[in-house]
Amino acid sequence: MLDRLPQPGSDPLWSLISAFRADPRPGRMDLVVGVYRDESGETPVPEAVRRAEARLAQAAPSKAYRALSGNAAFNAGMVRLLLGDVPARLARTHAMQSVGGTGALRLLAEMIAAARPDATVWSSDPGYINHRPLMTAPGLRFETYRLREDDRALDLDAMLDDLKAAVPGDVVLLHGCCHNPSGIDLSEPQWAEVSAFCAARGLIPLVDMAYQGFGDGMEADAAGLRRVVDENPTVLIAASCSKNMGLYCERTGAALVVGESPAAIAPVGPLLERIARASYSMPPEHGAAIAAEILVAPESWLREVDAMRARVNGLRSALGDALEAEGADPAFAGLRRQKGMFSLLPLGPEEMRRLREEFAIYGTDTGRINVAGLRHEQIAPLARALHAVSRIRTFARPSPAAPLQRQVELIG
Ligand SMILES: Cc1ncc(COP(=O)(O)O)c(C=O)c1O
């Protein structure tokens, strides 16, 4: 049997991370890994998490098996964090603890496939690298819509033009905030248009919320999602506590299903539990118990998230200033206004290779960098290197057909 196993190529991100680790150059920069780092280069454990962990250690609760749906207090806390304390929303929402945001996406994909095996999931191009494997694993079809900037804002016409091919019952995958990999988010009026578009056409929004708090603030980042929930009969939500609580390896997240009425969501719980039972049985308790503690009195945690967001925004403006001081092409200006941890550089694979080989700066071949992985002392050398590799001849305005990475004509 083993001789018949398919041999998937190695994961491109992990290959880059291994190459970075093997690179002996002192000024090397890892802008690949998707974790927040502080000024010392560490991925910190928030104080609120440490305190909650200490309290839990003190209480030493039993490690006996828990419910298939996970920690009930966590689920309730996550619903309030995502949807606000609005009884009309809460009454039509079912929440299930998941193995990180990834696990939530997979649970929801399995649920969609159980209900509508012929559904197509529409995801952004560029998009999160794991959306396609997660959605197609249970056999769903996968198509993309264009996501790019036009005149300093997301080009909604291109996005909705592509989504016109979606049919009722298809699923539209949206990033709740801080789009990975582009940092290009929907504005408030654009959320309104997308929400109305889905409602009018019977499309089901699936909102992936992996960075709540990193864009404009915990409440502001949920505003688009909440509008979608208020205006659409069925909405799916995949939420992650990896970034905003720093619980990456604790695998803490939630899958939420919002239906038209409390009766409409009645079959959701048993189905999700059956899917979980046939996969991992029940989710890990530790991260959820920490998050549940934090969500009861979230004030100090919210201040810590505010500080992380301020740091990322500070890095974005410092990099913008440094690029301007270098006289770099205005095509880099998006770095300053984009949201969250990631941006796509207006560079092709050849320039990304030069960044690695000549400057020991590691981003992905698609041009993605993790701005939240930078330290201030790295800003000036990064700006110099970006300017050096981007001997750009023409910054053509995006043509409707051109994906983001291919919009820039480069001299090799
Ligand atoms: C858009 C998006 N969705 C989901 C995830 C998965 O989150 P988790 O690590 O909680 O599984 C990530 C992580 O990078 C992400 O960027």
The ligand as an SDF file (V2000), in Angstrom:
LIG
                    3D

 16 16  0  0  0  0  0  0  0  0999 V2000
   -7.3570   33.6620    6.5150 C   0  0  0  0  0  0  0  0  0  0  0  0
   -6.9980   32.5960    7.4900 C   0  0  0  0  0  0  0  0  0  0  0  0
   -7.9150   31.6930    7.8400 N   0  0  0  0  0  0  0  0  0  0  0  0
   -7.6530   30.7150    8.7170 C   0  0  0  0  0  0  0  0  0  0  0  0
   -6.4020   30.5970    9.2790 C   0  0  0  0  0  0  0  0  0  0  0  0
   -6.1400   29.4380   10.2130 C   0  0  0  0  0  0  0  0  0  0  0  0
   -6.0590   29.8060   11.5270 O   0  0  0  0  0  0  0  0  0  0  0  0
   -5.6430   28.7510   12.6620 P   0  0  0  0  0  0  0  0  0  0  0  0
   -4.1810   28.8440   12.8300 O   0  0  0  0  0  0  0  0  0  0  0  0
   -6.4060   29.1910   13.8650 O   0  0  0  0  0  0  0  0  0  0  0  0
   -6.0620   27.4010   12.2140 O   0  0  0  0  0  0  0  0  0  0  0  0
   -5.4130   31.5070    8.9630 C   0  0  0  0  0  0  0  0  0  0  0  0
   -4.0710   31.3710    9.5420 C   0  0  0  0  0  0  0  0  0  0  0  0
   -3.1130   31.8720    9.0890 O   0  0  0  0  0  0  0  0  0  0  0  0
   -5.7190   32.5350    8.0360 C   0  0  0  0  0  0  0  0  0  0  0  0
   -4.8050   33.4160    7.6670 O   0  0  0  0  0  0  0  0  0  0  0  0
  1  2  1  0
  2  3  1  0
  2 15  2  0
  3  4  2  0
  4  5  1  0
  5  6  1  0
  5 12  2  0
  6  7  1  0
  7  8  1  0
  8  9  2  0
  8 10  1  0
  8 11  1  0
 12 13  1  0
 12 15  1  0
 13 14  2  0
 15 16  1  0
M  END
$$$$
